[in-house]
């Protein structure tokens, strides 16, 4: 079985509508990402193989907004100790999406 079964085409330029639900995994809600929403920049946790164009298409399709810019970064895995046992926190990919001026994504998933 492949590691990312069902998400093979996420690195392509245009992604089919059936694969878009796999691109966005969750919204990142931290103090830093919340202050970014005031400038129209929203942060999402995305699939590790998702490209910037796939992320742009997914945000535009789900939230009906115009995306100006997409920045991505890979958060590296970290080791943590719990009761003397060394464990590992998995790494992930996140994307900061800038919207057109005046557009807002509501917390419930709608657009104001």
Secondary structure, 3 states (H helix, E strand, C coil): CCCCCCCHHHHCCCCCCCCHHHCEEEECCCHHHHHHHHHCEEEEEECCCCCHHHHHHHHHHHHCCCEEEEEEEEECCEEEEECCEEEEECCEEEEEEEECCCCCECCCCCEC
